[in-house]
Amino acid sequence: MNLCDAHCHLANLSEVMPIATLLDKAVEAGITHFLSSALTKKELEFYPQLMNMNSAKILYSAGIHPNFESCNLTFEDIKELCADHKIWAIGEIGLDRGNPEYALMKEIFVRQLDLALEYRLPVVLHIVGHQSEAFEIMRSFPLRYLIHGYAGKIENLRQFLRLDSYFTISERILREDKADVLREMLKSRRFLFETDITQYYVKDGEENPLLRLKSLVEAVAQRYHIDQDILIRIQAINYQRLTGLTI
Ligand SMILES: [Zn+2]
């Protein structure tokens, strides 16, 4: 069975690496599906081309990020993408404690949730700090959420699990002090895996950062004594729930 990288930034990575070759190699290694996120106008322009130049199955989302300076997408951009059925989800959007303008950040977040509701699209979330506030906002929208790279408290994770939420497991959560959060995610069976790869995260001399996804799944399987095939089957079911498509 095949793997999906459920949160990555392929257009961003393409600015520094030969993305078509990397994707073809990833597909050969069994990573066939990608849920990629666009945060700039330049990245957006690249996606139609990117989706046709390799053997990977790529879906992309777009959103106004709560704390990424280079994000220059406007509400109108997102609305147009929704109306034209270009994106599979709105995101990554959310709340981030690094942004000092809380009121404005919240307003932009809520407007985009309204849009997701109008177009019946899932939402990819970036939540760093402000977890209880995010939950309070999210619970008033009957939406499906993919919370990416979650590494907050277990209490907040349990709150999010009361909603129609899914999570992407990242390398970040393999830390010993996050073991209880990861265990809870695995128990919930509402997980996928992600690299969150961007050009900023490529390591010196690294040939293909997309392949990190395989090591991540292997590490989780080994640490929690779960058969890799079971992990891969669960992420495939969740991919289908989120996108309506099969892996
Ligand atoms: Zn991201």
Residues whose N, C-alpha, C, O or C-beta is under 5 A from the ligand:
A	BS01	ZN	D196
